[in-house]
Amino acid sequence: MCGISGIYQIKDVNNKLKQAVDFMNQSQINRGPDDSGIFINEKRGIGLGHQRLSIIDLSKKGKQPMGFNDIWITYNGEIYNFLELKKDLKEKGCKFATKTDTEVILALYLEYGEMSFAMLRGMFAFGLWDGKKQKLFLVKDRYGIKPLYYYSDKEKLIFASTVKAITKSGLVSVKNNPQALIGFLLFGSVPLPMTTVRDVFAVPAGHYLVRNADGQQKIIQYYDPLVFYQHKSAENQHESAPIEIRQLLEESVNLHLISDAPLGIFLSGGLDSSALAALAAQIIRNQHKSTKIGVNQRLTTLSVVFKEKEFSEKKYQDLVVKKIGSEHREIKIT
């Protein structure tokens, strides 16, 4: 969970760009306590900020904003197929200086341009500045897992991981959005793309926003789940569905286990978390056997346990832990 922010201001920069991005960064320290970074180009009116939570490549080489060849990015998330994409790019002659998925996004954009966004699998939100074309892209993952908000008018575009960060820039007049409040009272959440602040919106899932130097901008859809799956035949689907679901789950869990930081899985004791924990434990055991590492590698599971028996699912958690042989940790709520 990193914090990203940025400003593309066409007029009246007046050396205040860095100060505004600084304010936005400071408001998102809770999202990224490991490192902080800023990229500023006053001449072009572009500023990018980043608060880092290190997951892939924990070294300083992973510092953001990251850039080369006048392409800069501030990125939050994880690209699950980045190793596969990196391999393909290497075959095309690309060289990499880090182990990060951030650098893969940059290299992929340099190779394929806007088409590269549809090639990414994962949960992500990023701002990408193309200095040669003087375009800013705001890209959100296929299912809208990672947050990405923006404010825009004729002179500027401001974006961040949180609505609060946009308001902290000092460049936005903060006014409540009554329609958002009505939506919250009716549905229990604010209907997207609205937010609680007037004129601040969420970038839709599976879309990217592009802003040009002349202030023109548009939002483009790069992923539609209905179109993506329409090629699949419904014939004999009931027979192949169990096998296909397991294969897809195994593939997804395997991709989620890629990390340079310690990871674990939350085990509630329900069907979903139990199935995912079992698959993850099996994958880790198989990896351990294939690498022949002397130290026994086990999945870490974490559970919340309540003192009141009517709220506790400890007996189901214990059954799963015993079955999969995980290293289990409990947090007791009294």
Secondary structure by P-SEA (a helix, b strand, c coil): cbbbcccccccccccaaaaaaaaaaaaccccccccccccccccccbbbbbbbbcccccccccccccccccccccccccccaaaaaaaaaaaaccccccccaaaaaaaaaacccccccccccccccbbbbcccccbbbbbbcccccbbbbbccccccccccccaaaaaacccccccccaaaaaaaaaccccccccccccccccccccbbbbbccccccccccccccccccccccccccccaaaaaaaaaaaaaaaaaaccccbbbbbbcccaaaaaaaaaaaaaaaaaaaaaccccbbbbbbbbbbbccccccaaaaaaaaaaaaccbbbbbbcc
